[in-house]
Amino acid sequence: MSKQLIERYWRCCDARDWDGFASTLHPDVEYRVSQTRGRVCGVECCVAFDATDPGLDAGNHPAACRRQYGGQRDRVPRGTTGPDRHLFFTVQDGLIWRTDDGWSEDYAPPARAVAMERY
């Protein structure tokens, strides 16, 4: 189930189908960037955050990543956008509950429509 869910998440994101994208997210969803200790919480904010990702227009989006699936507790690695980035999805109740975005180097996400809060 996790593999199909994550594939649907990325298909919707790549197609900019924000209603479909939202349907993959748990009501208590969180997107976290460990380097900055920033997070975005809730479906509406996560959709707005991804919808305003400048990387979508620059061809830099993780859709081009090598895909990997598996792991315990439905923690699903998405792949990398190079040697420095990994995305992990945690699934709860059949929906994406948390996304952890990790970089091996310093990273400052670009400004978007939704500000990240610190945790």
ROSE-4610 file (N, C-alpha, C; in Angstrom, 1 decimal, always signed):
// ROSE-4610
residu = [M/M/M/S/S/S/K/K/K/Q/Q/Q/L/L/L/I/I/I/E/E/E/R/R/R/Y/Y/Y/W/W/W/R/R/R/C/C/C/C/C/C/D/D/D/A/A/A/R/R/R/D/D/D/W/W/W/D/D/D/G/G/G/F/F/F/A/A/A/S/S/S/T/T/T/L/L/L/H/H/H/P/P/P/D/D/D/V/V/V/E/E/E/Y/Y/Y/R/R/R/V/V/V/S/S/S/Q/Q/Q/T/T/T/R/R/R/G/G/G/R/R/R/V/V/V/C/C/C/G/G/G/V/V/V/E/E/E/C/C/C/C/C/C/V/V/V/A/A/A/F/F/F/D/D/D/A/A/A/T/T/T/D/D/D/P/P/P/G/G/G/L/L/L/D/D/D/A/A/A/G/G/G/N/N/N/H/H/H/P/P/P/A/A/A/A/A/A/C/C/C/R/R/R/R/R/R/Q/Q/Q/Y/Y/Y/G/G/G/G/G/G/Q/Q/Q/R/R/R/D/D/D/R/R/R/V/V/V/P/P/P/R/R/R/G/G/G/T/T/T/T/T/T/G/G/G/P/P/P/D/D/D/R/R/R/H/H/H/L/L/L/F/F/F/F/F/F/T/T/T/V/V/V/Q/Q/Q/D/D/D/G/G/G/L/L/L/I/I/I/W/W/W/R/R/R/T/T/T/D/D/D/D/D/D/G/G/G/W/W/W/S/S/S/E/E/E/D/D/D/Y/Y/Y/A/A/A/P/P/P/P/P/P/A/A/A/R/R/R/A/A/A/V/V/V/A/A/A/M/M/M/E/E/E/R/R/R/Y/Y/Y]
num = [1/1/1/2/2/2/3/3/3/4/4/4/5/5/5/6/6/6/7/7/7/8/8/8/9/9/9/10/10/10/11/11/11/12/12/12/13/13/13/14/14/14/15/15/15/16/16/16/17/17/17/18/18/18/19/19/19/20/20/20/21/21/21/22/22/22/23/23/23/24/24/24/25/25/25/26/26/26/27/27/27/28/28/28/29/29/29/30/30/30/31/31/31/32/32/32/33/33/33/34/34/34/35/35/35/36/36/36/37/37/37/38/38/38/39/39/39/40/40/40/41/41/41/42/42/42/43/43/43/44/44/44/45/45/45/46/46/46/47/47/47/48/48/48/49/49/49/50/50/50/51/51/51/52/52/52/53/53/53/54/54/54/55/55/55/56/56/56/57/57/57/58/58/58/59/59/59/60/60/60/61/61/61/62/62/62/63/63/63/64/64/64/65/65/65/66/66/66/67/67/67/68/68/68/69/69/69/70/70/70/71/71/71/72/72/72/73/73/73/74/74/74/75/75/75/76/76/76/77/77/77/78/78/78/79/79/79/80/80/80/81/81/81/82/82/82/83/83/83/84/84/84/85/85/85/86/86/86/87/87/87/88/88/88/89/89/89/90/90/90/91/91/91/92/92/92/93/93/93/94/94/94/95/95/95/96/96/96/97/97/97/98/98/98/99/99/99/100/100/100/101/101/101/102/102/102/103/103/103/104/104/104/105/105/105/106/106/106/107/107/107/108/108/108/109/109/109/110/110/110/111/111/111/112/112/112/113/113/113/114/114/114/115/115/115/116/116/116/117/117/117/118/118/118/119/119/119]
x = [+0.8/+0.0/+0.9/+1.9/+2.8/+3.4/+3.8/+4.4/+3.4/+2.1/+1.1/+0.8/+0.7/+0.4/+1.5/+2.8/+3.9/+3.9/+3.7/+3.6/+2.5/+1.3/+0.2/+0.5/+1.2/+1.6/+2.5/+3.5/+4.4/+3.7/+2.8/+2.1/+1.3/+0.6/-0.2/+0.6/+1.7/+2.6/+3.2/+3.7/+4.2/+3.2/+1.9/+0.9/+0.2/+0.7/+0.1/-1.4/-1.7/-3.1/-3.1/-3.4/-3.3/-4.4/-5.6/-6.6/-6.2/-5.7/-5.3/-4.1/-3.2/-2.0/-2.5/-3.5/-4.0/-4.7/-5.3/-5.9/-5.0/-3.7/-2.7/-2.2/-2.6/-2.0/-2.9/-2.3/-3.0/-3.4/-4.6/-5.0/-3.9/-3.1/-2.0/-0.6/-0.6/+0.7/+1.7/+3.0/+4.1/+5.1/+5.7/+6.9/+8.0/+9.1/+10.3/+11.6/+12.4/+13.7/+14.7/+15.4/+16.2/+17.3/+17.9/+19.0/+18.6/+17.4/+16.9/+16.0/+15.6/+14.6/+13.3/+13.0/+11.8/+10.8/+9.5/+8.4/+7.2/+6.4/+5.1/+4.1/+3.0/+2.0/+0.6/-0.1/-1.5/-1.5/-2.7/-2.8/-2.8/-3.6/-3.7/-2.3/-1.6/-0.2/+0.8/+0.7/+1.6/+1.4/+0.1/-0.3/+0.2/+0.0/+0.5/+2.0/+2.7/+4.1/+4.6/+4.1/+4.6/+4.1/+3.0/+2.5/+3.3/+4.0/+4.8/+6.3/+6.7/+8.0/+8.7/+9.7/+10.3/+10.9/+11.3/+11.9/+11.0/+9.7/+8.8/+9.0/+9.2/+9.3/+10.8/+11.7/+13.1/+13.6/+12.6/+13.0/+13.9/+13.8/+14.7/+13.9/+12.7/+11.8/+12.2/+12.0/+12.4/+11.7/+10.9/+10.2/+11.2/+12.4/+13.4/+14.2/+13.9/+14.7/+14.7/+15.7/+15.6/+14.7/+13.8/+12.8/+13.2/+13.0/+13.3/+12.1/+11.7/+10.6/+11.0/+10.3/+10.5/+10.8/+11.1/+11.4/+10.3/+10.7/+9.7/+8.8/+7.7/+6.8/+6.4/+6.4/+6.0/+6.8/+8.1/+8.9/+9.6/+9.2/+9.5/+10.5/+11.7/+12.6/+12.2/+12.2/+11.8/+12.9/+14.1/+15.3/+16.1/+16.8/+17.7/+17.6/+17.9/+18.0/+19.5/+20.3/+21.7/+22.3/+23.6/+24.1/+23.7/+23.1/+23.0/+21.6/+20.6/+19.2/+18.5/+17.7/+16.9/+15.6/+14.5/+13.1/+12.6/+12.0/+11.4/+10.0/+9.1/+7.7/+7.3/+6.5/+6.0/+4.5/+3.9/+2.5/+1.8/+0.7/-0.2/-1.6/-2.4/-3.8/-4.0/-3.0/-3.1/-2.8/-2.3/-2.0/-0.6/-0.1/+1.3/+1.1/+1.7/+1.7/+2.9/+4.0/+5.2/+6.2/+6.8/+7.8/+9.1/+10.2/+11.4/+12.4/+12.8/+13.7/+15.0/+16.0/+17.3/+18.4/+19.3/+20.4/+21.7/+22.8/+24.0/+24.9/+24.4/+25.1/+24.1/+24.6/+23.8/+22.7/+21.5/+20.4/+19.5/+19.2/+18.2/+17.1/+15.9/+14.8/+14.5/+14.1/+13.7/+12.4/+12.1/+10.9/+9.7/+8.6/+7.4/+6.2/+5.0/+3.8/+3.5/+4.1/+3.9/+5.2/+5.3/+6.5/+6.7/+7.9/+8.2/+8.3/+7.8/+8.0/+9.1/+9.7/+10.9/+10.4/+11.1/+10.7/+11.9]
y = [-1.2/+0.0/+1.3/+1.3/+2.5/+2.8/+1.8/+2.1/+2.8/+2.3/+3.0/+4.4/+4.5/+5.9/+6.9/+6.5/+7.4/+7.7/+6.7/+7.0/+7.9/+7.8/+8.7/+10.1/+10.2/+11.5/+12.2/+11.5/+12.2/+12.4/+11.5/+11.8/+13.0/+13.2/+14.4/+15.6/+15.5/+16.7/+17.0/+16.1/+16.3/+16.9/+16.5/+17.0/+18.3/+18.7/+19.9/+19.7/+18.4/+18.1/+18.2/+19.4/+19.7/+19.1/+18.9/+18.2/+16.7/+16.1/+14.7/+14.6/+15.5/+15.5/+15.6/+16.5/+16.6/+15.3/+14.6/+13.3/+12.2/+12.4/+11.4/+11.8/+12.9/+13.4/+13.2/+12.8/+12.6/+14.0/+14.1/+15.4/+16.1/+15.3/+15.8/+15.8/+15.9/+15.7/+16.8/+16.4/+17.3/+17.1/+18.2/+18.1/+18.8/+18.0/+18.5/+18.5/+19.6/+19.7/+19.7/+18.6/+18.4/+19.5/+19.9/+20.9/+22.2/+22.7/+24.0/+23.9/+22.6/+22.4/+23.1/+23.2/+23.8/+22.8/+23.1/+22.2/+23.0/+22.3/+22.8/+21.8/+22.2/+21.3/+21.5/+20.4/+20.5/+20.3/+19.8/+19.5/+20.8/+21.8/+23.0/+23.7/+23.8/+24.4/+23.6/+22.3/+21.4/+21.5/+21.6/+21.7/+23.1/+24.2/+25.5/+25.5/+24.9/+24.9/+24.2/+23.0/+22.3/+23.0/+23.6/+24.2/+25.4/+26.0/+27.2/+26.8/+25.6/+25.1/+25.6/+26.5/+27.0/+25.9/+24.8/+23.7/+23.0/+23.1/+22.5/+23.1/+24.4/+25.0/+24.9/+24.7/+24.7/+23.3/+22.3/+20.9/+20.3/+20.8/+20.3/+19.4/+19.1/+18.4/+17.0/+16.5/+15.1/+14.0/+14.4/+13.4/+12.6/+13.3/+12.6/+11.6/+11.5/+10.7/+9.2/+8.5/+7.0/+6.6/+5.7/+5.3/+4.1/+4.1/+3.0/+2.9/+1.7/+1.5/+0.4/+0.4/-0.6/+0.0/-0.9/-0.5/-0.8/-0.8/-1.2/+0.1/-0.2/+0.8/+1.8/+1.3/+2.1/+3.4/+3.3/+4.5/+4.3/+5.1/+4.8/+5.9/+5.5/+6.4/+6.7/+8.0/+8.4/+8.2/+8.4/+8.4/+9.7/+10.1/+11.3/+12.2/+13.4/+14.4/+14.6/+13.7/+13.8/+13.1/+13.1/+12.4/+13.0/+14.2/+14.9/+14.9/+14.5/+14.6/+13.3/+13.1/+11.9/+12.4/+11.8/+12.1/+10.8/+10.8/+9.7/+10.0/+9.1/+9.2/+8.2/+8.7/+7.9/+7.9/+6.7/+6.5/+6.0/+6.7/+6.3/+6.3/+5.3/+5.2/+5.3/+4.7/+4.7/+6.0/+7.0/+8.3/+8.8/+9.7/+10.2/+11.1/+10.7/+11.4/+12.4/+12.0/+12.8/+12.6/+13.7/+13.6/+14.3/+13.5/+14.0/+14.3/+15.5/+15.9/+16.1/+15.3/+15.4/+15.7/+16.6/+17.0/+16.7/+16.3/+16.0/+17.3/+18.4/+19.7/+20.7/+21.9/+23.0/+23.2/+23.5/+23.8/+24.8/+25.8/+26.8/+26.7/+26.3/+26.2/+27.6/+27.7/+28.9/+29.4/+30.7/+31.3/+30.7/+30.5/+29.9/+30.7/+30.3/+31.0/+30.7/+29.6/+29.2/+29.2/+29.9/+30.0/+28.7/+28.3/+27.2/+27.6/+26.8/+27.1/+26.3/+26.7/+26.0/+25.0/+23.9/+22.9/+22.6]
z = [+0.0/+0.0/+0.0/+0.8/+0.8/-0.5/-1.3/-2.6/-3.5/-3.5/-4.4/-3.9/-2.6/-2.0/-2.4/-2.2/-2.5/-4.0/-4.8/-6.3/-6.6/-6.0/-6.3/-5.8/-4.7/-4.1/-5.2/-5.7/-6.7/-8.0/-8.5/-9.7/-9.6/-8.5/-8.3/-8.2/-7.5/-7.4/-8.7/-9.5/-10.8/-11.7/-11.6/-12.5/-11.9/-10.8/-10.1/-9.8/-9.5/-9.1/-7.6/-7.1/-5.7/-4.9/-5.5/-4.8/-4.6/-5.6/-5.6/-4.6/-4.6/-3.7/-2.3/-2.0/-0.6/-0.2/-1.1/-0.7/-0.2/-0.4/+0.0/+1.4/+1.9/+3.2/+4.4/+5.5/+6.8/+7.3/+8.0/+8.5/+9.4/+10.0/+10.9/+10.3/+8.9/+8.2/+8.6/+8.6/+8.8/+7.7/+7.3/+6.4/+7.2/+7.3/+8.2/+7.4/+7.7/+7.1/+8.3/+8.5/+9.7/+9.9/+8.8/+8.9/+9.4/+9.1/+9.5/+10.7/+11.0/+12.1/+11.8/+10.5/+10.0/+9.7/+9.8/+9.5/+9.0/+8.3/+7.8/+8.2/+8.9/+9.4/+8.8/+8.6/+8.1/+6.6/+6.2/+4.7/+3.9/+4.3/+3.6/+3.4/+4.5/+4.5/+3.7/+3.8/+3.0/+1.5/+1.1/-0.3/-0.8/+0.0/-0.5/-0.5/+0.4/+0.4/-0.8/-1.2/-2.4/-3.7/-3.7/-4.9/-5.2/-4.3/-4.5/-4.5/-4.7/-4.8/-6.1/-6.1/-7.3/-8.1/-7.4/-8.1/-9.1/-8.9/-9.9/-11.3/-11.3/-12.6/-13.2/-12.3/-12.7/-13.1/-13.1/-13.5/-12.4/-11.2/-10.1/-9.2/-9.5/-8.6/-8.4/-7.2/-6.9/-7.8/-8.7/-9.6/-10.4/-10.7/-11.5/-10.7/-9.4/-8.5/-8.8/-8.5/-8.5/-7.4/-7.6/-6.7/-5.9/-4.6/-3.7/-2.7/-2.4/-1.5/-0.5/+0.6/+1.6/+3.0/+3.9/+5.2/+6.2/+7.4/+8.5/+8.8/+9.4/+9.8/+8.7/+7.5/+6.3/+6.2/+6.6/+6.4/+5.0/+4.0/+2.6/+2.1/+1.8/+1.1/-0.3/-0.7/-2.0/-3.0/-2.5/-3.4/-3.2/-4.1/-3.9/-5.2/-4.9/-6.1/-6.4/-5.9/-6.0/-4.8/-4.5/-3.4/-2.0/-2.0/-0.8/-0.2/-0.9/-0.4/-0.3/+0.8/+0.9/+1.5/+1.0/+1.5/+2.0/+3.2/+3.9/+4.2/+3.9/+4.2/+5.3/+6.3/+7.3/+7.1/+6.9/+6.6/+7.9/+8.1/+9.2/+8.8/+9.1/+8.7/+7.2/+6.5/+5.0/+4.3/+5.1/+4.5/+4.9/+4.2/+4.5/+5.7/+6.8/+8.1/+8.3/+7.7/+7.9/+6.7/+6.3/+5.3/+5.9/+5.9/+6.5/+5.3/+5.1/+4.0/+4.6/+4.2/+4.7/+3.7/+4.0/+3.2/+4.0/+3.3/+4.0/+4.1/+3.4/+3.5/+4.0/+4.4/+4.8/+3.7/+4.1/+3.2/+3.7/+2.9/+3.3/+2.2/+2.5/+1.5/+1.0/-0.3/-0.8/-0.2/-0.3/+0.3/-0.5/+0.2/-0.4/+0.2/-0.3/+0.2/+1.7/+2.2/+3.6/+4.3/+5.4/+6.1/+7.0/+7.1/+8.0/+9.4/+10.3/+11.7/+12.2/+13.3/+13.8/+14.9/+15.0/+16.1/+16.9]
